[in-house]
């Protein structure tokens, strides 16, 4: 957050990657980390770049069960694809 490298790359004034989507992915615990990171980025970017927050997605391969509470899992369902 301090340097906001991803935000500047994707939607800063001279964004090199303007218009790109950000897809976070991982396997096992990495899939869980990708899901949590996607949730945090969407929340943070919704404030600064509302149009970008909807372009952050997650694909998690065999993430650990019980990683998220039911409420948070339901909130991430719209932007997370889980493959078992």
TILO-112834 format. One record per residue (C-alpha): residue in one letter; x, y, z; residue number from 1. Coordinates in steps of 0.1 Angstrom, whole numbers. Layout:
REC | A | X | Y | Z | NUM
...
This chain:
REC | X | 0 | 0 | 0 | 1
REC | X | 29 | 24 | 7 | 2
REC | X | 41 | 24 | -29 | 3
REC | X | 9 | 12 | -46 | 4
REC | X | 28 | -3 | -75 | 5
REC | X | -1 | -24 | -87 | 6
REC | X | -25 | 6 | -86 | 7
REC | X | -1 | 27 | -106 | 8
REC | X | 6 | 0 | -132 | 9
REC | X | -31 | -6 | -138 | 10
REC | X | -47 | 28 | -134 | 11
REC | X | -23 | 55 | -126 | 12
REC | X | -19 | 87 | -146 | 13
REC | X | 5 | 70 | -171 | 14
REC | X | -6 | 34 | -164 | 15
REC | X | 14 | 9 | -185 | 16
REC | X | -13 | -17 | -181 | 17
REC | X | -45 | 4 | -183 | 18
REC | X | -75 | -18 | -192 | 19
REC | X | -59 | -50 | -180 | 20
REC | X | -76 | -73 | -155 | 21
REC | X | -57 | -86 | -125 | 22
REC | X | -62 | -123 | -118 | 23
REC | X | -46 | -136 | -86 | 24
REC | X | -40 | -174 | -84 | 25
REC | X | -25 | -200 | -62 | 26
REC | X | -26 | -236 | -51 | 27
REC | X | -34 | -248 | -16 | 28
REC | X | -24 | -222 | 9 | 29
REC | X | -13 | -199 | -20 | 30
REC | X | -49 | -201 | -33 | 31
REC | X | -61 | -190 | 1 | 32
REC | X | -36 | -161 | 1 | 33
REC | X | -47 | -151 | -34 | 34
REC | X | -84 | -150 | -23 | 35
REC | X | -76 | -129 | 8 | 36
REC | X | -54 | -106 | -13 | 37
REC | X | -81 | -102 | -39 | 38
REC | X | -106 | -93 | -12 | 39
REC | X | -82 | -67 | 3 | 40
REC | X | -73 | -51 | -31 | 41
REC | X | -109 | -48 | -42 | 42
REC | X | -117 | -31 | -9 | 43
REC | X | -88 | -7 | -11 | 44
REC | X | -92 | 1 | -48 | 45
REC | X | -130 | 5 | -45 | 46
REC | X | -121 | 37 | -26 | 47
REC | X | -95 | 51 | -50 | 48
REC | X | -104 | 35 | -84 | 49
REC | X | -139 | 21 | -83 | 50
REC | X | -138 | 10 | -119 | 51
REC | X | -107 | -11 | -112 | 52
REC | X | -120 | -30 | -82 | 53
REC | X | -144 | -50 | -103 | 54
REC | X | -115 | -62 | -125 | 55
REC | X | -97 | -80 | -97 | 56
REC | X | -105 | -118 | -97 | 57
REC | X | -91 | -149 | -81 | 58
REC | X | -87 | -185 | -92 | 59
REC | X | -78 | -207 | -63 | 60
REC | X | -67 | -243 | -68 | 61
REC | X | -75 | -266 | -38 | 62
REC | X | -75 | -238 | -12 | 63
REC | X | -77 | -250 | 24 | 64
REC | X | -112 | -255 | 37 | 65
REC | X | -123 | -233 | 66 | 66
REC | X | -99 | -205 | 57 | 67
REC | X | -127 | -179 | 56 | 68
REC | X | -158 | -174 | 76 | 69
REC | X | -191 | -182 | 59 | 70
REC | X | -199 | -145 | 55 | 71
REC | X | -165 | -137 | 39 | 72
REC | X | -166 | -168 | 17 | 73
REC | X | -200 | -157 | 4 | 74
REC | X | -187 | -122 | -2 | 75
REC | X | -157 | -135 | -22 | 76
REC | X | -179 | -159 | -43 | 77
REC | X | -187 | -132 | -69 | 78
REC | X | -150 | -128 | -79 | 79
REC | X | -134 | -161 | -69 | 80
REC | X | -133 | -194 | -88 | 81
REC | X | -123 | -224 | -68 | 82
REC | X | -110 | -256 | -85 | 83
REC | X | -107 | -288 | -65 | 84
